[in-house]
Structure formats: C-alpha cells, structure tokens
C-alpha cells in the first residue's frame, strides 16, 4: 500500500538553529523515549495505522493521477485467456 505524505514545512531553517547538545539531552531521556516507542508500537498493533485526513486525501489524489488504467476500463467478472503462440513451429 502506498501512502503519500506532503511536507508542509521546510526544515532548512531549523537545521541552521540546531542544538549542538541534543544528543546529550536525548541520552538523559532514553528510558522515556523507549517507553514512548513501545507504547506507540502496542497502540499501532491494536488499532492499526490511522492516517490523518490530509494524508488520506493526498494518497487518493496520487493514486488517481498515477492510475494508467482506471478501474472503469477494467473488465469485471471476466477472465480473458490469451492464446500462447508456439514460436518453435
């Protein structure tokens, strides 16, 4: 399943203002960060992925734009068998 997420913000200016002590600060909080990750994983396993409406809309638009053979052009309920040509004869 393809999911499209559009970036609404640029991180370039945030990169310029980066915190040189971030790694040390995160090391102090590693237990809480790990617990947060585990809780999130358990919630995902129980409830599944719940993308926000903007992601659902962007994914739908992407699929519609990239669909080379729209479902309206597909034959439903029918199987077409192609004859296989024996090129050795």
N, C-alpha and C positions, 0 to 999 in steps of 0.2 A: 504494500500500500504506500503510495507516495503522498506525502504531506508537504504543503508549501507554506512557508512562513516568511512574510515580508518584514524586512527590518525597517522600523520607523525612525530609528535613531542612529546617529553616527557615533562611533566610539573613539574617533581620532582625537577629539579634544580631551576626552577622559584619559587617553593614553598619555597625553602631554602632562597631565596633572597626576600621574600615577604615584602611588605611595611606595617609597623605597623600603618601608618597614612592613609591608603587607605580609610577607612570608612569616616573619616572626610573630605577627599578630594572629595569623591563622593557626600557627603551631600551638599557641596558647588555647585555642578554641577547638582543637581537633576532635575531642570527645563529643562535644555538642554538634559539630558538623557531621560526624559519623552517625550519631543518633538521628539527626535530621534526615540524612540519606536513607537510613534503614526504614524510618517511618514512611518516607515518601515511596520507597520500593514496596512496602507492605500495602500501602494505600493503592498504588498502581495495580498490584496483583489482585486486590479485592475488587476494585471499582473500574479498572481499565483506564485507558487514556481518555481524558475529557478535554479535547482542544477547545479553545475559546472560539466564539462565532467568527471572528475575523480570520482565523486560520482555516476554518471550515469553508468560508466564502472564497478565500484566495485559492484553496485547493480545488474547489469546484470550478472556478474560473479557469485555472490552469488546465485541468482535465478537459474542459470544453474547448479551449483554444488549441490544445495539442492532439485532440482526437481526430485522427486521419480518416477513420471510417466511423461516422456517427452510428449509434445503435439503431437509428431509424432506417439505415441502409442494410442492416443485417437481416438475414433470413432467420426467422424464429421458428423453432419446431421442425425444421427440415435439415436433413443431412445430405450434403452433396458429395457424391463419390466421384473422384476423378479417375479416369482411365489411365493406367500406367502404361506408358509406351515402352516396349522392349526394343531398345536401340541395337541389340545384338543381331537382330534379324535383318 
